[in-house]
Amino acid sequence: MHLVRVSSGEPPTFSKRVKAAVKGEVPSFVQRQLDMIDALCVEVKAAEKEIEAAALANPVCVRLMTVPGVGALVAITFTSAIDDPGRFARSRAVGAHFGLTPKKYQSGETDVTGGISKVGDAMVRSALYEAANVMLTRAGRFSSLKRWAIAVAGRRGMKRAKVALARKLASVLHRMWLDGTSFRFGQEITAA
């Protein structure tokens, strides 16, 4: 048996690309794995449709999805984690609630600012980070929020800009939820 490199692209499914790369009979143990991958892909597609339907049925999620980079999964994850937006006195506190603020260590003359604290819900933190990544790298339409994040990336680097944008997105999404407004591309909602 020899190694076969599977190309990306056409044909559309992974199992068809494997069969095309092998150019012959696929061993039975490989075929079973390909069947499992195909079944998982079908289940993932069905789950994505259910998530999309649940988000479209919720008016808050529909409003939050007006933000570039925020899709159904991010909106549902955020709203389910917050549950009651009134429990935060300020929108700026939401980013800290999900661990998107820098760690501080202070003792005597030592004052160290580290990476993010990573307290709170890791799933929401990762969803917000992914939304920030999409906004910075794939979203076509410019907003003042994206412009701000690009300026941060120029000063501090892309990774820190994504974390800062994720923190700001948490504040903006919370404020949009409280105010009942949609995203404005020219001027983002400022955190109160």
TORVEXKE-554347 format. One line per field, with one value per residue: residue number from 1; residue in three letters; z, y, x of N, C-alpha, C in turn. Coordinates in nm, 3 decimals, padded with zeros to 5 digits. Layout:
BEGIN
num = c(NUM/...)
residuo = c(ALA/...)
n_Z = c(Z/...)
n_Y = c(Y/...)
n_X = c(X/...)
ca_Z = c(Z/...)
ca_Y = c(Y/...)
ca_X = c(X/...)
c_Z = c(Z/...)
c_Y = c(Y/...)
c_X = c(X/...)
! end
This chain:
BEGIN
num = c(1/2/3/4/5/6/7/8/9/10/11/12/13/14/15/16/17/18/19/20/21/22/23/24/25/26/27/28/29/30/31/32/33/34/35/36/37/38/39/40/41/42/43/44/45/46/47/48/49/50/51/52/53/54/55/56/57/58/59/60/61/62/63/64/65/66/67/68/69/70/71/72/73/74/75/76/77/78/79/80/81/82/83/84/85/86/87/88/89/90/91/92/93/94/95/96/97/98/99/100/101/102/103/104/105/106/107/108/109/110/111/112/113/114/115/116/117/118/119/120/121/122/123/124/125/126/127/128/129/130/131/132/133/134/135/136/137/138/139/140/141/142/143/144/145/146/147/148/149/150/151/152/153/154/155/156/157/158/159/160/161/162/163/164/165/166/167/168/169/170/171/172/173/174/175/176/177/178/179/180/181/182/183/184/185/186/187/188/189/190/191/192)
residuo = c(MET/HIS/LEU/VAL/ARG/VAL/SER/SER/GLY/GLU/PRO/PRO/THR/PHE/SER/LYS/ARG/VAL/LYS/ALA/ALA/VAL/LYS/GLY/GLU/VAL/PRO/SER/PHE/VAL/GLN/ARG/GLN/LEU/ASP/MET/ILE/ASP/ALA/LEU/CYS/VAL/GLU/VAL/LYS/ALA/ALA/GLU/LYS/GLU/ILE/GLU/ALA/ALA/ALA/LEU/ALA/ASN/PRO/VAL/CYS/VAL/ARG/LEU/MET/THR/VAL/PRO/GLY/VAL/GLY/ALA/LEU/VAL/ALA/ILE/THR/PHE/THR/SER/ALA/ILE/ASP/ASP/PRO/GLY/ARG/PHE/ALA/ARG/SER/ARG/ALA/VAL/GLY/ALA/HIS/PHE/GLY/LEU/THR/PRO/LYS/LYS/TYR/GLN/SER/GLY/GLU/THR/ASP/VAL/THR/GLY/GLY/ILE/SER/LYS/VAL/GLY/ASP/ALA/MET/VAL/ARG/SER/ALA/LEU/TYR/GLU/ALA/ALA/ASN/VAL/MET/LEU/THR/ARG/ALA/GLY/ARG/PHE/SER/SER/LEU/LYS/ARG/TRP/ALA/ILE/ALA/VAL/ALA/GLY/ARG/ARG/GLY/MET/LYS/ARG/ALA/LYS/VAL/ALA/LEU/ALA/ARG/LYS/LEU/ALA/SER/VAL/LEU/HIS/ARG/MET/TRP/LEU/ASP/GLY/THR/SER/PHE/ARG/PHE/GLY/GLN/GLU/ILE/THR/ALA/ALA)
n_Z = c(00.000/-00.068/-00.006/-00.077/-00.205/-00.151/-00.350/-00.319/-00.384/-00.681/-00.740/-00.555/-00.297/-00.025/-00.022/-00.291/-00.402/-00.288/-00.402/-00.670/-00.656/-00.584/-00.797/-00.855/-00.676/-00.352/-00.035/00.208/00.478/00.449/00.295/00.479/00.658/00.489/00.437/00.694/00.720/00.515/00.621/00.854/00.740/00.625/00.857/00.982/00.798/00.830/01.097/01.077/00.924/01.106/01.312/01.174/01.117/01.378/01.459/01.278/01.363/01.596/01.691/01.809/01.749/01.470/01.443/01.554/01.366/01.166/01.190/01.036/00.989/01.199/01.231/01.227/01.420/01.592/01.684/01.817/02.011/02.157/02.251/02.403/02.602/02.732/02.802/02.977/02.900/03.069/03.300/03.296/03.389/03.235/02.891/02.824/03.010/02.922/02.749/02.930/03.091/02.936/02.927/02.764/02.823/02.918/03.128/03.452/03.653/03.952/04.187/04.438/04.292/04.052/03.753/03.538/03.229/03.081/02.853/02.735/02.985/02.981/03.133/03.207/02.959/02.729/02.479/02.382/02.378/02.183/01.964/01.932/01.873/01.630/01.478/01.476/01.333/01.083/01.018/00.990/00.790/00.583/00.544/00.322/00.311/00.443/00.774/01.049/01.268/01.167/01.047/01.273/01.395/01.203/01.225/01.484/01.432/01.272/01.458/01.671/01.580/01.408/01.556/01.813/01.739/01.654/01.894/02.037/01.873/01.902/02.171/02.155/01.981/02.146/02.324/02.144/02.035/02.268/02.333/02.105/02.140/02.378/02.301/02.083/01.817/01.478/01.315/01.230/00.959/00.912/01.159/01.447/01.730/02.033/02.329/02.634)
n_Y = c(-00.118/00.226/00.578/00.820/01.133/01.347/01.565/01.906/02.055/01.987/01.650/01.721/01.594/01.455/01.175/01.108/01.238/01.090/00.837/00.902/00.972/00.732/00.567/00.317/00.016/00.077/00.001/-00.197/-00.109/00.158/00.241/00.214/00.418/00.639/00.627/00.688/00.952/01.076/01.039/01.193/01.446/01.487/01.499/01.726/01.927/01.916/01.997/02.257/02.378/02.365/02.530/02.772/02.812/02.837/03.071/03.258/03.260/03.399/03.726/03.891/03.762/03.786/04.060/04.091/03.956/04.136/04.254/04.253/03.946/03.821/03.545/03.298/03.103/03.243/03.447/03.300/03.166/03.383/03.515/03.311/03.274/03.522/03.565/03.740/04.063/04.280/04.228/04.322/04.612/04.788/04.794/04.754/04.574/04.322/04.205/04.157/03.974/03.745/03.686/03.837/04.033/04.179/03.997/04.089/04.128/04.235/04.329/04.473/04.646/04.534/04.514/04.355/04.305/04.063/03.802/03.742/03.696/03.470/03.386/03.286/03.192/02.977/02.897/03.108/03.307/03.204/03.205/03.480/03.562/03.431/03.562/03.816/03.759/03.692/03.936/04.098/03.969/03.865/03.997/04.213/04.476/04.790/04.920/05.151/05.015/04.802/04.952/05.066/04.832/04.752/04.958/04.905/04.660/04.745/04.875/04.690/04.426/04.148/03.935/04.041/04.246/04.108/03.995/04.229/04.335/04.134/04.170/04.428/04.375/04.218/04.414/04.585/04.415/04.359/04.617/04.671/04.479/04.567/04.822/04.765/04.802/04.792/04.705/04.976/05.080/05.306/05.421/05.264/05.134/05.284/05.159/05.181)
n_X = c(00.085/00.045/00.100/-00.149/-00.216/-00.483/-00.657/-00.771/-01.091/-01.278/-01.399/-01.709/-01.741/-01.551/-01.513/-01.550/-01.331/-01.126/-01.170/-01.125/-00.856/-00.734/-00.783/-00.905/-00.993/-01.113/-00.986/-01.169/-01.171/-01.108/-01.321/-01.532/-01.467/-01.490/-01.764/-01.858/-01.766/-01.914/-02.173/-02.153/-02.117/-02.368/-02.525/-02.415/-02.485/-02.764/-02.787/-02.684/-02.886/-03.100/-03.003/-02.985/-03.259/-03.361/-03.232/-03.337/-03.597/-03.591/-03.624/-03.427/-03.187/-03.195/-03.163/-02.906/-02.760/-02.725/-02.482/-02.168/-02.002/-02.124/-02.304/-02.568/-02.496/-02.320/-02.490/-02.693/-02.540/-02.437/-02.675/-02.792/-02.603/-02.593/-02.862/-03.031/-03.016/-03.025/-02.889/-02.634/-02.475/-02.332/-02.245/-01.981/-01.887/-01.948/-01.758/-01.549/-01.677/-01.676/-01.410/-01.237/-01.056/-00.738/-00.507/-00.392/-00.108/00.001/00.237/00.403/00.661/00.621/00.441/00.257/00.109/-00.076/-00.180/-00.519/-00.775/-00.941/-01.161/-01.497/-01.744/-01.616/-01.704/-01.860/-01.667/-01.495/-01.671/-01.719/-01.460/-01.423/-01.618/-01.506/-01.275/-01.384/-01.502/-01.276/-01.124/-01.287/-01.535/-01.690/-01.799/-01.716/-01.700/-01.715/-01.633/-01.480/-01.280/-01.162/-01.058/-00.872/-00.689/-00.597/-00.475/-00.265/-00.106/-00.069/-00.075/-00.230/-00.352/-00.398/-00.564/-00.789/-00.877/-00.931/-01.131/-01.322/-01.388/-01.496/-01.707/-01.869/-01.961/-02.095/-02.292/-02.439/-02.534/-02.688/-02.886/-03.007/-03.100/-03.258/-03.187/-03.055/-02.742/-02.534/-02.354/-02.197/-02.151/-02.074/-02.254/-02.188/-02.038/-02.200)
ca_Z = c(00.000/-00.076/00.032/-00.185/-00.166/-00.200/-00.388/-00.276/-00.498/-00.746/-00.716/-00.435/-00.166/00.008/-00.062/-00.437/-00.431/-00.251/-00.505/-00.791/-00.634/-00.576/-00.933/-00.846/-00.563/-00.222/00.067/00.284/00.599/00.404/00.251/00.600/00.709/00.395/00.462/00.819/00.691/00.438/00.713/00.940/00.661/00.613/00.988/01.004/00.715/00.892/01.218/01.033/00.884/01.228/01.380/01.094/01.138/01.515/01.463/01.203/01.438/01.711/01.640/01.861/01.667/01.336/01.456/01.577/01.243/01.074/01.207/00.950/01.060/01.298/01.167/01.312/01.534/01.685/01.745/01.913/02.122/02.237/02.322/02.505/02.713/02.805/02.849/03.015/02.880/03.177/03.416/03.284/03.406/03.122/02.780/02.825/03.101/02.857/02.702/03.047/03.138/02.855/02.934/02.652/02.873/02.955/03.266/03.520/03.772/04.018/04.318/04.465/04.177/03.932/03.691/03.414/03.156/03.004/02.752/02.783/03.109/02.948/03.227/03.143/02.862/02.621/02.352/02.338/02.347/02.054/01.861/01.911/01.805/01.491/01.413/01.453/01.225/00.958/00.988/00.946/00.675/00.473/00.524/00.217/00.336/00.551/00.878/01.137/01.358/01.094/01.031/01.404/01.416/01.112/01.286/01.595/01.371/01.227/01.574/01.767/01.517/01.372/01.661/01.918/01.682/01.654/02.032/02.070/01.799/01.966/02.293/02.114/01.926/02.259/02.372/02.042/02.029/02.388/02.321/02.002/02.201/02.472/02.233/01.978/01.690/01.388/01.298/01.138/00.903/00.923/01.298/01.534/01.857/02.133/02.453/02.743)
ca_Y = c(00.000/00.350/00.700/00.892/01.268/01.381/01.705/01.983/02.099/01.893/01.645/01.796/01.528/01.400/01.034/01.102/01.277/00.977/00.733/00.949/00.970/00.594/00.512/00.173/-00.035/00.133/-00.104/-00.195/-00.026/00.297/00.267/00.235/00.552/00.735/00.626/00.763/01.094/01.121/01.047/01.309/01.567/01.502/01.543/01.864/02.013/01.922/02.079/02.397/02.426/02.385/02.648/02.887/02.830/02.887/03.210/03.341/03.266/03.486/03.862/03.945/03.703/03.845/04.194/04.076/03.905/04.247/04.288/04.170/03.842/03.755/03.458/03.235/03.036/03.345/03.515/03.210/03.143/03.505/03.540/03.209/03.293/03.643/03.536/03.863/04.169/04.377/04.195/04.395/04.755/04.856/04.703/04.725/04.463/04.195/04.150/04.104/03.857/03.630/03.667/03.902/04.145/04.135/03.960/04.182/04.081/04.348/04.298/04.563/04.728/04.457/04.538/04.280/04.286/03.941/03.770/03.755/03.622/03.344/03.347/03.287/03.090/02.963/02.884/03.243/03.376/03.156/03.251/03.622/03.572/03.391/03.672/03.922/03.713/03.705/04.079/04.154/03.904/03.827/04.086/04.307/04.613/04.855/04.991/05.220/04.912/04.733/05.049/05.074/04.708/04.753/05.049/04.831/04.559/04.812/04.910/04.582/04.295/04.098/03.853/04.130/04.321/04.020/03.986/04.360/04.345/04.042/04.237/04.538/04.314/04.180/04.537/04.636/04.324/04.381/04.746/04.655/04.400/04.652/04.934/04.718/04.862/04.711/04.756/05.089/05.066/05.430/05.452/05.157/05.176/05.290/05.093/05.275)
ca_X = c(00.000/00.123/00.027/-00.214/-00.254/-00.616/-00.660/-00.887/-01.170/-01.371/-01.543/-01.749/-01.729/-01.420/-01.504/-01.533/-01.194/-01.041/-01.186/-01.060/-00.712/-00.689/-00.797/-00.928/-01.069/-01.080/-00.994/-01.294/-01.160/-01.111/-01.459/-01.615/-01.437/-01.549/-01.909/-01.882/-01.744/-02.030/-02.287/-02.130/-02.140/-02.513/-02.575/-02.370/-02.571/-02.896/-02.774/-02.669/-03.019/-03.179/-02.950/-03.027/-03.404/-03.381/-03.187/-03.432/-03.722/-03.569/-03.601/-03.300/-03.079/-03.202/-03.104/-02.762/-02.699/-02.698/-02.341/-02.085/-01.927/-02.209/-02.401/-02.669/-02.434/-02.269/-02.605/-02.759/-02.447/-02.431/-02.802/-02.817/-02.510/-02.632/-02.997/-03.100/-02.918/-03.036/-02.804/-02.508/-02.499/-02.267/-02.215/-01.837/-01.861/-01.977/-01.631/-01.478/-01.753/-01.637/-01.265/-01.168/-00.976/-00.603/-00.477/-00.301/-00.038/00.066/00.291/00.515/00.695/00.592/00.311/00.263/-00.015/-00.057/-00.280/-00.656/-00.797/-01.008/-01.264/-01.627/-01.785/-01.518/-01.774/-01.897/-01.542/-01.448/-01.765/-01.693/-01.331/-01.444/-01.691/-01.407/-01.189/-01.460/-01.518/-01.148/-01.062/-01.376/-01.649/-01.655/-01.841/-01.642/-01.772/-01.620/-01.581/-01.372/-01.172/-01.096/-00.982/-00.757/-00.592/-00.535/-00.388/-00.145/-00.024/-00.044/-00.074/-00.362/-00.412/-00.450/-00.676/-00.906/-00.926/-00.990/-01.256/-01.418/-01.434/-01.583/-01.828/-01.954/-02.024/-02.186/-02.407/-02.519/-02.602/-02.792/-02.992/-03.079/-03.165/-03.348/-03.145/-02.974/-02.607/-02.516/-02.220/-02.120/-02.119/-02.119/-02.313/-02.083/-02.072/-02.229)
c_Z = c(00.000/-00.038/-00.091/-00.134/-00.233/-00.229/-00.329/-00.401/-00.552/-00.743/-00.576/-00.303/-00.149/-00.041/-00.213/-00.475/-00.397/-00.358/-00.636/-00.777/-00.634/-00.714/-00.929/-00.724/-00.433/-00.119/00.155/00.409/00.564/00.361/00.370/00.657/00.619/00.414/00.590/00.795/00.615/00.529/00.806/00.865/00.645/00.744/01.019/00.924/00.777/01.018/01.183/00.992/01.005/01.304/01.307/01.115/01.276/01.525/01.392/01.274/01.558/01.661/01.689/01.778/01.527/01.338/01.473/01.451/01.138/01.084/01.114/01.032/01.161/01.221/01.269/01.436/01.638/01.757/01.849/02.033/02.214/02.317/02.428/02.624/02.797/02.873/02.882/03.002/02.992/03.296/03.410/03.293/03.289/03.014/02.775/02.913/03.035/02.807/02.816/03.101/03.063/02.846/02.820/02.696/02.918/03.102/03.323/03.638/03.829/04.156/04.340/04.346/04.045/03.882/03.551/03.355/03.063/02.894/02.809/02.901/03.088/03.058/03.152/03.040/02.743/02.486/02.296/02.299/02.210/01.940/01.830/01.838/01.658/01.414/01.383/01.339/01.090/00.920/00.932/00.815/00.558/00.446/00.425/00.250/00.458/00.649/00.964/01.237/01.293/01.076/01.160/01.426/01.324/01.165/01.404/01.540/01.323/01.342/01.653/01.706/01.500/01.483/01.771/01.867/01.682/01.794/02.073/01.998/01.857/02.093/02.258/02.055/02.037/02.313/02.273/02.034/02.150/02.379/02.218/02.060/02.296/02.402/02.127/01.842/01.606/01.374/01.197/01.091/00.918/01.062/01.384/01.663/01.961/02.261/02.564/02.871)
c_Y = c(00.123/00.469/00.767/01.029/01.302/01.530/01.776/02.025/01.989/01.751/01.693/01.724/01.467/01.256/01.020/01.142/01.164/00.870/00.774/00.944/00.828/00.529/00.360/00.138/00.027/00.020/-00.087/-00.107/00.123/00.333/00.292/00.375/00.659/00.742/00.704/00.913/01.151/01.137/01.167/01.440/01.593/01.554/01.688/01.961/02.027/02.009/02.226/02.456/02.452/02.509/02.774/02.917/02.886/03.034/03.301/03.353/03.361/03.627/03.926/03.891/03.762/03.983/04.185/04.029/04.014/04.294/04.198/04.071/03.767/03.676/03.398/03.173/03.136/03.413/03.427/03.186/03.264/03.526/03.436/03.224/03.415/03.622/03.661/03.979/04.274/04.347/04.259/04.544/04.835/04.752/04.667/04.605/04.327/04.129/04.089/03.979/03.731/03.613/03.729/04.026/04.094/04.097/04.064/04.109/04.199/04.305/04.387/04.653/04.658/04.488/04.475/04.268/04.167/03.927/03.783/03.661/03.486/03.296/03.347/03.177/03.086/02.954/03.021/03.321/03.332/03.199/03.399/03.643/03.535/03.498/03.787/03.885/03.729/03.852/04.138/04.095/03.880/03.923/04.196/04.451/04.670/04.919/05.062/05.121/04.836/04.827/05.063/04.952/04.702/04.847/04.981/04.728/04.623/04.845/04.788/04.443/04.241/04.016/03.940/04.212/04.236/04.006/04.118/04.378/04.253/04.105/04.350/04.486/04.273/04.301/04.588/04.548/04.344/04.511/04.740/04.580/04.487/04.761/04.891/04.776/04.761/04.778/04.869/05.086/05.191/05.457/05.337/05.214/05.175/05.224/05.195/05.228)
c_X = c(00.089/00.035/-00.028/-00.253/-00.387/-00.618/-00.781/-00.964/-01.258/-01.318/-01.580/-01.731/-01.592/-01.408/-01.486/-01.391/-01.097/-01.048/-01.120/-00.908/-00.656/-00.689/-00.810/-01.011/-01.019/-01.089/-01.117/-01.285/-01.161/-01.253/-01.551/-01.591/-01.496/-01.700/-01.943/-01.866/-01.863/-02.152/-02.274/-02.157/-02.289/-02.571/-02.535/-02.456/-02.709/-02.893/-02.760/-02.803/-03.107/-03.134/-02.994/-03.176/-03.432/-03.340/-03.285/-03.566/-03.712/-03.539/-03.470/-03.184/-03.077/-03.137/-02.953/-02.690/-02.681/-02.553/-02.259/-02.003/-02.010/-02.315/-02.496/-02.607/-02.383/-02.385/-02.673/-02.669/-02.444/-02.559/-02.829/-02.723/-02.547/-02.767/-03.077/-03.001/-02.919/-02.947/-02.667/-02.539/-02.442/-02.235/-02.067/-01.803/-01.880/-01.849/-01.550/-01.546/-01.712/-01.485/-01.187/-01.091/-00.840/-00.592/-00.381/-00.239/00.037/00.111/00.412/00.541/00.665/00.452/00.315/00.122/00.005/-00.160/-00.420/-00.680/-00.864/-01.101/-01.397/-01.642/-01.689/-01.585/-01.812/-01.772/-01.490/-01.539/-01.742/-01.560/-01.346/-01.520/-01.596/-01.313/-01.259/-01.474/-01.389/-01.098/-01.156/-01.489/-01.609/-01.685/-01.769/-01.739/-01.669/-01.559/-01.464/-01.253/-01.092/-01.007/-00.860/-00.649/-00.522/-00.438/-00.258/-00.051/00.022/-00.037/-00.216/-00.428/-00.473/-00.568/-00.803/-00.964/-00.993/-01.123/-01.361/-01.474/-01.530/-01.713/-01.924/-02.030/-02.129/-02.311/-02.499/-02.599/-02.713/-02.912/-03.074/-03.160/-03.265/-03.315/-03.068/-02.837/-02.605/-02.372/-02.137/-02.072/-02.167/-02.174/-02.202/-02.130/-02.091/-02.170)
! end
